[in-house]
Amino acid sequence: MSNVLEHYHFLHEIPELGFQEFKTSAYIADQLEQAGIKVTRGINNTTGIVAEIDSGVPGPVLALRADMDALGHVIDGVACARHTCGHDGHSSVVLTAAQELLKEGAIKKGRLKLLFQPAEELGAGALSMIEGGAMEDVEMILGFHVRPLEECHVGQATPAVIYSACSTLEATIKGVPAHAARPHLGVNALDAAVQAVQAVNSIHLSPGLNWSVKATRFLCDAGVTNSVPDEARVVWDLRSQENEPMDILKQKVTQAVLNSVAALGATAEVVVLKEMPAAEIHEEATAVIRAAIVDVLGEEGLLGAKTTPGSEDFFYYPVKCPTVKAGFWGLGTNLVPGLHHPEMRFELSSLEIGVKIFKAAVTRVLG
């Protein structure tokens, strides 16, 4: 039995938000150093960690990536951080795999780099690691995610999760204040915001494309009930299976907002709050993962690729480092009721399988 559950239980009890993973990163770095693994803390002046196992023999440079951050929730009126996307499991699996690979002397050539990344949920963690030099010399990078029950059961794994591009746009809409008894003297920002939502709902892209756009936040408060509000904010979530349609979608949303509010005499500023690229997965990396899954689970445990409208900032690694071969797989965990749900839970025994699959993949490349 490995230490993966011990690591998981410790990390699960100290959830921290993006770029605030101070206890989490300290624990992971300490565990790596105690195992005799070289560690660099504070990547790009953040909580990011890069660790390395060098065989001393020339060969490939393979990286494993795990995210560390938790999600913010409001539960019973109290704001808190909670691990509801499984990042505590991801970090525990990669940490344990690294410890066991070193102990077993499994790395015979090349170097294994371990990237423990902050702030995946903010869409900024991977970029921060890249800017901090974490990807220097890396030829292949592998990541994974625990999967919901409807996609993947315990004892199953998919060698490729095809994530979608995601952008979050916010419009700040400016009107003109006025007394509610004299609305003709003002421009109602709330009315303009409603028009903007309807205009965005009328956007069309080719029906052959996989995309969606929906309003997810609407804020407007004049402070009193007898005044025409002069400011409103609306946030939209945009999704696209590919990167190119996302660029078109962002342009259409922005234009729809500007045109619709202008018709009422209001103005708007549209900004991108967060974005993540669509999956760019290399077949060679996927082949390594596929073989590792079969090594551990047999052919009966190997599923086909899974396409998801979810997003992952992992794919900034191949987008910003185009020579890197990226692979991203999914681990069956019987996860319910769903990712990001405040009561999310999964079969912890599946983490042992995750450790074995990563070890098998590393051994195939560096063994």
matplotlib code that plots the C-alpha trace (Angstrom):
import matplotlib.pyplot as plt

x = [0.0, 1.4, 1.3, -1.2, -4.2, -2.1, -1.1, -4.7, -6.2, -3.7, -4.2, -7.9, -8.1, -6.1, -7.9, -6.5, -7.6, -5.5, -2.1, -2.8, -1.7, 0.9, 0.3, -0.3, 2.9, 4.9, 3.7, 4.3, 7.8, 8.7, 7.6, 9.6, 12.7, 12.4, 12.3, 15.6, 14.1, 15.5, 12.9, 12.6, 10.0, 8.3, 8.2, 7.7, 7.2, 4.1, 3.3, 4.4, 6.9, 9.2, 11.0, 13.3, 14.7, 17.8, 19.0, 22.4, 22.1, 21.2, 17.7, 14.2, 12.8, 9.4, 7.1, 4.2, 1.8, -0.6, -2.7, -3.0, -5.8, -9.2, -12.5, -14.3, -17.9, -20.5, -22.0, -24.8, -23.9, -20.2, -17.5, -14.9, -12.4, -13.1, -11.5, -14.4, -12.5, -10.1, -6.9, -5.9, -6.1, -4.1, -1.3, -1.3, -1.1, 1.9, 3.7, 3.3, 4.3, 7.5, 8.4, 8.0, 9.8, 12.8, 12.7, 12.5, 15.2, 12.8, 14.2, 17.1, 17.6, 16.7, 15.0, 11.6, 10.3, 7.3, 5.2, 2.9, 0.9, -1.2, -4.4, -5.8, -9.3, -8.2, -6.8, -3.5, -1.5, 0.0, 1.0, 2.7, 4.7, 5.7, 6.8, 8.8, 10.8, 9.2, 9.0, 12.6, 14.0, 10.6, 9.9, 6.7, 4.2, 1.4, -1.5, -4.7, -8.1, -10.4, -13.6, -17.3, -19.2, -21.1, -17.8, -15.6, -15.9, -13.3, -11.1, -11.4, -9.4, -9.4, -6.1, -7.3, -9.7, -10.6, -11.3, -13.0, -11.8, -13.4, -13.6, -15.3, -16.3, -17.6, -19.4, -19.6, -22.6, -22.9, -26.1, -27.2, -28.7, -32.1, -35.0, -37.4, -40.2, -38.3, -36.8, -36.7, -33.8, -31.6, -30.4, -31.4, -28.3, -30.5, -32.6, -29.5, -28.0, -31.2, -31.0, -27.4, -28.3, -31.0, -28.7, -26.1, -28.7, -29.5, -25.9, -25.5, -22.4, -22.3, -24.4, -21.5, -19.5, -19.7, -20.2, -22.3, -22.6, -24.7, -25.0, -23.8, -23.8, -26.0, -25.3, -27.2, -28.0, -28.7, -28.7, -32.3, -35.5, -36.6, -33.6, -32.7, -29.5, -26.5, -24.3, -24.8, -22.4, -23.0, -20.7, -20.9, -19.4, -18.3, -17.4, -16.0, -14.6, -11.9, -9.8, -10.7, -14.5, -13.8, -12.1, -15.2, -17.5, -15.7, -16.0, -19.7, -20.5, -18.5, -20.2, -23.7, -23.2, -21.9, -24.6, -27.5, -26.7, -25.9, -29.4, -30.6, -28.0, -25.8, -22.1, -20.2, -16.7, -16.2, -13.1, -11.9, -11.7, -10.4, -9.7, -8.3, -7.5, -9.0, -7.1, -4.0, -3.0, -0.1, -0.7, 2.8, 2.0, -1.5, 0.1, 2.3, -0.7, -2.8, -0.1, 0.3, -3.5, -3.4, -0.3, -2.3, -6.0, -5.8, -7.6, -11.0, -10.1, -9.1, -11.8, -11.9, -11.2, -13.7, -14.8, -16.0, -17.3, -15.2, -11.9, -8.3, -5.4, -3.1, -3.3, -1.4, 1.7, 1.5, 0.0, 2.8, 5.5, 4.6, 7.5, 6.2, 4.2, 1.2, -1.0, -4.0, -5.8, -8.9, -9.1, -12.3, -13.2, -17.0, -17.1, -20.6, -22.7, -20.3, -17.2, -17.4, -20.4, -19.9, -20.6, -18.4, -16.9, -15.2, -13.8, -10.4, -9.1, -9.0, -6.0, -3.9, -4.7, -3.7, -0.3, 0.3, -0.7, 1.6, 4.5, 3.9, 3.9, 7.1, 8.8, 7.9, 9.6, 12.4, 12.9]
y = [0.0, 3.4, 6.7, 8.3, 8.2, 9.7, 12.5, 12.9, 13.1, 15.7, 17.9, 17.5, 19.1, 22.2, 23.5, 26.8, 29.1, 29.9, 31.5, 31.0, 27.4, 28.1, 25.1, 22.8, 23.7, 23.6, 20.0, 18.8, 20.3, 19.0, 15.5, 15.6, 16.8, 14.1, 11.5, 12.9, 14.7, 18.1, 20.8, 24.5, 26.4, 29.7, 29.4, 32.9, 34.2, 32.0, 28.8, 26.8, 24.0, 22.3, 19.1, 16.9, 13.3, 13.1, 9.6, 10.9, 9.3, 11.3, 10.8, 12.4, 15.0, 14.1, 16.2, 15.3, 18.1, 18.3, 21.3, 22.2, 24.8, 24.4, 26.2, 28.9, 28.1, 29.8, 27.1, 28.0, 31.6, 31.2, 31.6, 28.8, 26.9, 23.3, 20.6, 20.0, 19.4, 16.7, 18.7, 17.3, 13.9, 15.0, 16.3, 13.2, 10.9, 12.7, 13.1, 9.4, 8.3, 10.4, 9.1, 5.5, 5.9, 7.3, 4.6, 1.8, 3.2, 3.0, 6.0, 4.7, 7.5, 11.2, 13.4, 13.5, 16.9, 17.4, 20.5, 21.3, 24.2, 26.8, 28.5, 26.2, 27.4, 31.0, 30.0, 31.6, 28.9, 27.2, 30.5, 31.5, 28.2, 28.7, 32.3, 31.0, 28.6, 25.4, 24.0, 24.5, 21.4, 19.5, 17.3, 15.7, 16.6, 14.4, 15.5, 13.9, 14.6, 12.5, 11.9, 11.9, 8.6, 9.1, 9.2, 6.6, 4.0, 2.8, 0.3, 2.3, 5.2, 7.2, 8.0, 11.4, 14.0, 16.5, 19.7, 22.8, 26.4, 28.7, 32.4, 34.6, 38.0, 40.9, 43.9, 47.1, 49.0, 52.8, 54.7, 58.1, 58.4, 60.0, 60.1, 57.3, 59.9, 61.4, 58.4, 60.4, 62.4, 59.3, 56.1, 53.0, 50.7, 47.8, 48.0, 48.2, 45.2, 43.2, 44.2, 43.0, 39.6, 39.1, 40.3, 37.8, 35.0, 35.8, 35.1, 32.3, 30.3, 27.5, 24.6, 22.3, 23.8, 22.8, 26.0, 27.8, 31.2, 32.0, 34.9, 33.7, 36.9, 40.1, 42.9, 46.2, 48.2, 51.9, 51.8, 52.9, 51.8, 55.2, 56.0, 55.0, 52.9, 54.2, 51.1, 47.3, 44.4, 41.2, 38.2, 35.6, 32.1, 31.1, 27.6, 26.1, 22.7, 24.4, 27.6, 29.3, 29.5, 30.9, 33.9, 34.5, 34.0, 36.6, 39.1, 38.4, 38.7, 42.0, 43.5, 42.4, 44.0, 47.3, 47.6, 46.7, 49.1, 51.9, 51.6, 52.8, 55.5, 53.5, 52.6, 49.4, 48.2, 44.4, 42.7, 39.1, 38.0, 34.5, 32.2, 28.7, 27.1, 24.0, 20.7, 20.2, 16.5, 14.8, 11.2, 10.1, 11.2, 9.6, 6.4, 6.3, 6.8, 4.2, 1.6, 2.5, 2.1, -1.3, -2.3, -1.5, -2.2, -4.5, -3.9, -4.1, -1.0, 1.1, 3.5, 5.6, 9.4, 11.5, 14.9, 17.5, 21.0, 21.6, 23.5, 23.0, 25.5, 22.5, 23.1, 26.4, 24.1, 22.9, 26.1, 28.3, 25.6, 24.1, 21.7, 19.9, 16.7, 16.9, 14.1, 14.4, 11.4, 10.7, 8.4, 6.6, 7.4, 6.9, 10.7, 12.0, 14.2, 16.2, 18.3, 21.6, 20.5, 21.3, 17.7, 16.2, 12.8, 9.8, 6.4, 7.0, 3.6, 4.9, 7.1, 3.9, 3.1, 6.7, 6.2, 2.9, 4.4, 7.3, 5.1, 2.8, 5.8, 7.2, 3.8, 3.5, 6.8, 6.9, 3.3]
z = [0.0, -1.0, 0.9, -1.5, 1.0, 3.8, 1.5, 0.3, 3.8, 4.8, 1.7, 1.8, 5.2, 4.2, 1.1, -0.2, -3.1, -6.1, -5.5, -1.7, -1.5, 1.2, 3.5, 0.5, -1.4, 1.8, 2.6, -0.9, -1.1, 2.4, 1.4, -1.8, -0.1, 2.6, -0.1, -1.5, -4.5, -5.6, -5.1, -6.3, -4.4, -5.2, -9.0, -10.5, -7.0, -6.4, -4.5, -7.6, -7.2, -9.6, -8.5, -10.5, -10.5, -12.7, -13.7, -14.6, -18.0, -21.1, -22.3, -22.6, -20.2, -19.0, -16.8, -14.7, -13.7, -10.7, -9.7, -6.1, -5.6, -4.1, -5.0, -3.2, -2.0, 0.2, 2.4, 4.9, 4.3, 5.1, 2.5, 2.5, 0.4, -0.4, -2.6, -4.9, -8.1, -6.9, -7.0, -3.6, -5.3, -8.3, -6.1, -3.9, -6.9, -8.5, -5.2, -4.4, -7.8, -7.7, -4.2, -5.3, -8.7, -6.9, -4.2, -6.8, -9.0, -11.9, -13.8, -15.8, -18.3, -18.7, -16.2, -14.5, -13.7, -11.3, -11.7, -8.8, -10.1, -8.4, -9.5, -12.2, -11.3, -12.0, -15.4, -14.5, -12.8, -15.9, -17.5, -14.2, -14.2, -17.9, -17.2, -14.3, -16.5, -15.3, -18.9, -19.8, -21.5, -21.2, -24.2, -23.0, -20.2, -18.8, -16.6, -15.5, -13.8, -11.7, -13.8, -12.9, -12.6, -15.9, -17.8, -16.1, -13.3, -10.9, -12.7, -15.9, -17.4, -20.6, -22.4, -23.6, -22.2, -24.9, -23.1, -24.6, -24.8, -22.2, -21.9, -19.2, -20.4, -18.3, -19.5, -17.4, -18.7, -18.1, -18.2, -16.8, -13.4, -12.8, -10.4, -11.1, -11.5, -14.4, -16.3, -19.5, -18.1, -17.6, -19.3, -17.4, -17.2, -16.0, -19.2, -21.3, -19.5, -20.2, -23.8, -23.9, -22.5, -25.1, -27.9, -26.9, -26.7, -30.4, -31.5, -34.1, -35.1, -37.6, -36.4, -37.2, -34.4, -30.7, -28.7, -26.1, -24.4, -21.4, -18.8, -15.4, -13.3, -13.3, -10.9, -10.7, -7.6, -7.6, -3.8, -3.6, -5.3, -6.7, -8.9, -12.4, -12.1, -14.0, -13.9, -14.4, -14.8, -16.7, -17.0, -19.7, -19.9, -23.4, -24.5, -27.7, -28.6, -30.7, -30.3, -33.6, -33.0, -29.6, -31.2, -33.4, -30.4, -28.3, -31.1, -31.6, -27.9, -27.6, -30.7, -29.6, -26.2, -27.6, -30.3, -28.0, -25.2, -27.7, -29.0, -25.6, -25.2, -22.9, -23.2, -22.3, -21.7, -22.3, -20.8, -20.7, -17.0, -17.7, -20.6, -21.2, -24.6, -26.0, -25.7, -27.8, -27.3, -28.9, -30.2, -29.0, -25.4, -25.6, -26.8, -23.7, -21.5, -23.4, -22.9, -19.2, -18.7, -20.3, -18.2, -15.0, -15.9, -18.9, -22.1, -20.3, -18.3, -21.3, -22.6, -25.7, -25.6, -23.8, -25.0, -22.4, -22.4, -19.3, -19.5, -18.2, -18.1, -18.5, -22.3, -22.0, -21.7, -25.3, -26.6, -25.2, -25.7, -29.1, -29.3, -26.1, -26.6, -24.2, -22.9, -20.6, -19.2, -17.1, -14.1, -13.2, -9.6, -9.4, -8.6, -7.6, -7.7, -9.9, -10.1, -8.3, -6.3, -2.7, -1.7, -4.4, -3.4, -5.0, -4.3, -2.7, -3.7, -7.3, -6.3, -5.9, -9.5, -10.6, -8.9, -10.8, -14.2, -13.8, -12.7, -15.7, -18.1, -16.6, -16.8, -20.5, -21.2, -18.8, -17.7]

ax = plt.figure().add_subplot(projection="3d")
ax.plot(x, y, z, "-o")
ax.set_aspect("equal")
plt.show()
